[in-house]
Amino acid sequence: MAAEQRERHHAVPRCLLRLHEEASGELRFPREAGVGAWLEFTHELLRRHLSGDWGELDAHDRRENARSLKHGFRVLSSYRVGGQKVWIITEADRSSTCLLLPSEY
């Protein structure tokens, strides 16, 4: 893996919603998105992510998630909210889960 890819892989994304082990959460919403839509879908997207419904991932990314669950790596889900792609990433150590736009990664 190239140095730039490693840095990006380990970079901390700018989250719209971050859930920590302590169950505290920080909410931020992009200006272009309707806050109501985000609030409406956040719970459902997190439920899907935590239950293993990875959303709009291709076969390669689904295999990577299965490998990640087995070996303790990051887990990714991808969904659409009002035409906007949203990612959910659970960190490898399972200490936090982040809901973000791909452009924020």
Secondary structure as GFF3:
##gff-version 3
##sequence-region A 1 105
A	DSSP	alpha_helix	3	10	.	.	.	ID=ss1
A	DSSP	beta_strand	17	20	.	.	.	ID=ss2
A	DSSP	beta_strand	25	27	.	.	.	ID=ss3
A	DSSP	alpha_helix	35	50	.	.	.	ID=ss4
A	DSSP	alpha_helix	59	71	.	.	.	ID=ss5
A	DSSP	beta_strand	75	81	.	.	.	ID=ss6
A	DSSP	beta_strand	84	90	.	.	.	ID=ss7
A	DSSP	beta_strand	96	100	.	.	.	ID=ss8
A	DSSP	three_ten_helix	102	104	.	.	.	ID=ss9
###
